[in-house]
Amino acid sequence: MMIVNPRSGKHKLNISTGKIAEIFDKKDIEVAAYFTSPEYNADYLVEEHISECDMIGCCGGDGTISETISGIMRSDIKKPLGFIPMGTTNDLARSLCLHTNPVKAAKTIAAGEIYPFDIGSFNDEYFVYIASFGAFTEVSYATPQKAKNIFGRLAYIFGAVKYLHKIKSHHVKVITDDRSCEGDYIFGAVTNSASVAGLFKFEDDMVDFSDGKFEVILIKQPKNIMNALATVLSMLNKSYGHENIILFHASEIKITSEEPLDWAVDGEHKNGGKNINIKNNRCAVNMIMRKHGRH
C-alpha cells in the first residue's frame, strides 16, 4: 500500500513516479496507490486499507508520514512502514539517515531491513519526531507551501528571521518521572529527532530512536539581545551548555502553562491548551531502513 500526497514536492513526484513503480515491479512487489486529499487524509486511508497489504509505503512530506503513522497506531494491525521523502526539510528522513532521493528511498523499501521506532502521544493524538512551542515553532506551519517548494530549507530560515523580533516567553511547568522545572521559556520541544524545528541539530550519539525516551529541550527567556544571539549560536553549533538551555531525556512529560499554547506537532499547527501530556510509545512502529542506517 503506497500512500501518496500529490501536494508534497510536486516537481520531484512528477519526475520520480515512473522510476519508483519500476523498482517495485522488478522486485515483484504489487503496489496499490492511494492519494491523499482534504477529504481523505493518510491516517484515514491507512485505517481503511491496512488489512489489504503486507507493508505500507508513504510518499510525501513529514506531515504525511505523521498522518500515516497515526493511522497505523490507531489500527490493531501493524505493518512495516517505508518512507519516500517528498517534503521540504524531510527532518525525519535526515534523522534516520534515509535517502532523501525518492528513487533511492524506493530501493530501500524494496530491499531494506526492519527496525523498531518510538512513537509519541500528544494527548490523544500521535506524533513521530517533534512537538514544540514558542519561538521558531510557528515558522514550520506559517511558511507558505509555495515558498517551501521554491526555496526549501532556506524558507524556514527566512521565516525564523521574520519572527525573531516577536520572541515571547511562556510561563511553563514541566514534570517528568524524575524532575520538575518551572520558568519563562521562549521555546520548548519534545523530540525524537536529530533535527529540531528544521533549524537546530543534536549530535548523532545523543538520539536513540528506540530507547523509549525523548530529548526534551527548553530555552529560557534571554536577558538581552546579545544573550539571545549567544543562545541561538550555541544551538547552531550543537553546544547545549549555555545557561539558557535545559536539555534532558524523559519517557513521559506533563506540561502546564498559564495560557493556552500553540504547538507545532510534526510541522502541523495544534491548539494545545493549558495542559499537555506527552508519552513515548517504545518501538511502536517498524520502519524499513537501510541495512547500515541509524537505528
C-alpha positions in Angstrom: 0.0 0.0 0.0 1.5 3.3 -1.1 0.2 6.5 0.4 0.9 9.4 -1.9 0.5 13.1 -1.1 0.3 14.8 -4.5 0.9 18.2 -3.0 4.3 17.4 -1.4 7.3 18.3 -3.5 5.2 18.2 -6.7 8.2 18.5 -9.1 10.0 15.6 -7.5 6.9 13.5 -7.6 6.3 14.1 -11.3 9.8 13.0 -12.3 10.1 10.1 -10.0 6.7 8.2 -10.2 7.7 6.0 -13.2 11.1 5.1 -11.8 9.6 4.2 -8.4 7.0 2.0 -10.0 9.7 0.2 -12.0 11.7 -0.5 -8.8 8.9 -2.3 -7.1 7.9 -4.1 -10.3 11.4 -5.6 -10.6 11.1 -7.0 -7.1 7.6 -8.5 -7.8 6.0 -6.1 -5.3 2.5 -5.2 -6.3 1.7 -1.6 -5.4 -1.8 -0.2 -4.7 -1.5 3.6 -4.7 -3.8 5.8 -2.6 -3.7 9.6 -3.0 -4.4 11.9 -0.1 -6.9 14.7 -0.3 -8.6 17.2 2.0 -11.4 14.6 2.4 -9.1 11.6 2.8 -6.0 12.1 4.9 -3.3 9.5 5.1 -4.5 8.2 8.5 -8.0 7.6 7.2 -6.6 5.7 4.1 -4.4 3.6 6.3 -7.2 2.6 8.7 -9.4 1.7 5.7 -7.0 -0.4 3.7 -4.2 -1.7 6.1 -5.7 -5.2 6.2 -5.3 -5.5 2.4 -1.5 -5.1 2.3 1.8 -6.7 3.6 3.6 -3.4 4.1 3.0 0.3 3.8 4.9 3.0 1.9 4.5 6.7 2.4 5.3 9.1 -0.4 5.1 12.7 0.9 6.5 15.1 3.5 6.9 15.0 7.3 3.2 15.8 7.7 2.1 12.9 5.5 4.4 10.4 7.3 3.0 11.6 10.6 -0.6 11.0 9.4 0.4 7.6 8.1 1.9 6.5 11.4 -1.2 7.9 13.3 -3.3 5.5 11.1 -1.0 2.6 12.0 -1.1 3.4 15.7 -4.9 3.5 15.7 -5.2 0.2 13.9 -5.0 -3.2 15.6 -2.9 -4.3 12.5 0.8 -3.5 12.5 2.6 -3.5 9.2 6.2 -2.4 8.3 6.5 1.2 7.1 8.8 2.6 4.4 9.2 6.3 3.7 9.8 8.0 0.3 10.5 11.7 1.3 9.0 14.3 -0.9 8.7 17.2 1.5 10.7 20.4 2.0 13.0 19.7 5.0 12.5 16.0 5.5 13.7 16.1 9.1 12.6 12.6 9.9 14.4 11.1 6.8 17.6 13.0 7.6 17.5 11.9 11.3 17.1 8.3 10.3 19.7 8.6 7.5 17.1 7.6 5.0 17.7 8.5 1.4 16.1 11.9 0.5 16.4 10.9 -3.1 12.9 9.4 -3.9 14.3 6.7 -6.2 17.0 5.5 -3.7 14.4 5.6 -1.0 12.1 3.3 -3.0 15.0 0.9 -3.4 15.4 0.9 0.4 11.8 -0.1 0.8 12.2 -2.9 -1.7 15.3 -4.3 -0.1 15.8 -2.7 3.3 15.6 -4.1 6.8 13.0 -3.5 9.6 13.9 -1.6 12.8 11.6 -0.6 15.7 10.9 3.1 16.2 9.4 5.0 19.1 6.2 7.0 18.5 4.9 9.8 20.7 1.5 10.5 22.1 0.4 14.2 22.3 -2.7 14.0 24.5 -5.0 11.8 22.4 -3.0 12.2 19.1 0.3 10.7 17.8 3.4 12.3 16.6 6.6 11.0 15.0 9.5 13.2 15.7 8.8 16.6 17.4 6.2 18.6 19.3 7.3 22.2 20.1 6.0 25.5 21.3 7.3 29.1 21.3 9.9 30.8 19.2 10.5 29.2 15.7 7.6 26.9 16.2 5.2 28.9 14.1 7.8 29.1 11.4 7.2 25.5 10.4 3.5 25.9 9.8 3.3 29.6 8.9 5.8 29.4 6.0 3.8 29.3 2.7 3.9 26.0 0.9 4.9 27.8 -2.4 7.9 29.3 -0.6 8.8 25.8 0.8 8.7 24.3 -2.7 10.8 27.1 -4.2 13.4 27.8 -1.5 13.4 24.6 0.5 15.2 24.8 3.9 16.0 28.5 3.3 12.3 29.3 3.5 12.4 28.2 7.2 15.5 30.3 7.9 13.9 33.3 6.3 10.8 32.6 8.4 12.8 32.4 11.6 14.4 35.8 10.9 11.0 37.3 10.2 9.7 36.1 13.6 12.9 36.7 15.6 11.8 40.2 16.8 8.5 38.7 18.1 10.0 36.3 20.6 7.7 36.0 23.6 8.2 33.9 26.7 5.7 31.5 28.2 5.5 30.6 31.8 5.5 26.8 31.8 5.9 24.0 34.3 7.4 20.7 33.1 7.1 17.5 35.2 8.7 14.1 34.3 9.1 11.0 36.3 12.4 12.2 37.8 12.4 16.0 37.6 10.3 19.2 37.7 11.2 22.6 36.3 9.3 25.8 36.0 10.1 29.1 34.4 9.7 31.6 31.5 10.7 29.9 28.2 10.8 31.2 24.7 11.0 27.7 23.2 10.3 24.2 24.2 10.5 20.9 22.3 9.9 17.2 22.9 11.7 15.4 20.2 12.8 12.0 18.8 14.9 13.5 16.0 18.4 14.7 15.3 17.0 17.9 13.9 14.9 20.4 15.9 12.3 22.7 14.2 14.2 22.4 10.9 16.9 24.7 12.2 18.9 23.1 15.0 20.6 19.7 15.3 21.7 17.3 18.0 24.9 15.2 17.9 24.2 11.8 16.4 25.1 9.9 19.6 22.6 11.9 21.6 19.5 10.4 19.9 18.3 6.8 20.0 15.1 6.2 18.1 14.1 3.1 20.0 15.2 3.7 23.7 11.7 4.7 24.9 12.9 8.3 25.7 12.5 11.7 24.2 15.0 14.5 24.1 13.4 17.5 25.9 14.8 21.0 25.3 13.8 24.2 27.0 15.2 27.7 26.3 14.9 30.3 29.0 13.9 33.9 28.3 17.2 35.7 27.3 18.3 38.7 29.4 19.0 40.8 26.3 19.5 40.6 22.5 23.2 39.6 22.8 22.2 36.9 25.3 19.6 35.7 22.9 22.0 35.5 20.0 24.5 33.6 22.1 21.8 31.1 22.9 20.9 30.5 19.3 24.6 30.3 18.3 25.1 27.6 20.9 22.3 25.6 19.4 23.5 26.1 15.9 27.0 24.8 17.0 25.4 21.8 18.7 26.7 23.0 22.0 24.0 23.0 24.7 25.9 24.1 27.7 24.6 27.7 27.6 22.9 28.9 30.8 19.6 29.5 29.0 19.4 25.9 27.6 17.9 23.0 29.6 18.3 19.6 27.9 17.3 16.2 29.3 15.7 12.8 28.5 12.3 11.6 29.6 9.6 9.0 28.7 6.6 10.9 30.0 6.2 14.6 30.2 3.4 16.7 31.6 3.4 20.4 30.5 1.2 23.0 32.1 1.1 26.7 31.1 -0.7 29.8 32.4 -2.2 30.4 29.0 -3.1 28.2 26.0 -0.1 27.4 23.9 0.2 27.0 20.1 2.2 23.9 19.2 3.8 22.6 16.1 3.4 18.8 16.0 5.4 17.2 13.2 5.3 20.6 11.5 1.5 21.0 11.8 -0.3 23.6 13.9 -2.1 22.3 17.1 -4.0 24.2 19.7 -2.6 22.6 22.8 -4.5 24.4 25.5 -3.0 24.7 29.0 -2.3 21.1 29.8 -0.3 18.7 27.6 0.5 15.1 28.3 3.3 13.5 26.2 4.2 9.9 26.3 6.8 7.7 24.5 5.3 4.6 23.0 8.5 2.5 22.7 9.2 0.5 19.5 5.5 1.1 18.4 6.2 1.1 14.6 8.6 -0.9 12.5 10.4 1.3 10.0 12.0 -0.1 6.8 15.5 1.4 6.7 18.9 0.8 5.1 20.9 -2.1 6.5 23.6 0.3 7.8 21.2 3.1 8.6 20.7 4.6 12.1 18.5 2.6 14.5 
